[in-house]
């Protein structure tokens, strides 16, 4: 189902799908009101830090 394709068309299509998913998700009031959701989605979120093993 999932592949490691980096083909431009594949990546572009996945970006479109992700954008639609996030828009749909944030259209749900209970989700959009959660500070944790906005923290996770922010560019400065600690969720984006890559931890060294």
ChimeraX attribute file (.defattr): number of C-alpha atoms within 10 A of each C-alpha:
attribute: neighborCount
match mode: 1-to-1
recipient: residues
	/A:1	2
	/A:2	4
	/A:3	6
	/A:4	7
	/A:5	9
	/A:6	9
	/A:7	8
	/A:8	9
	/A:9	10
	/A:10	12
	/A:11	13
	/A:12	12
	/A:13	11
	/A:14	12
	/A:15	12
	/A:16	10
	/A:17	12
	/A:18	12
	/A:19	12
	/A:20	12
	/A:21	12
	/A:22	11
	/A:23	12
	/A:24	10
	/A:25	13
	/A:26	16
	/A:27	11
	/A:28	10
	/A:29	9
	/A:30	9
	/A:31	13
	/A:32	14
	/A:33	11
	/A:34	11
	/A:35	10
	/A:36	12
	/A:37	12
	/A:38	14
	/A:39	13
	/A:40	13
	/A:41	13
	/A:42	12
	/A:43	10
	/A:44	10
	/A:45	12
	/A:46	10
	/A:47	12
	/A:48	11
	/A:49	8
	/A:50	7
	/A:51	6
	/A:52	4
	/A:53	3
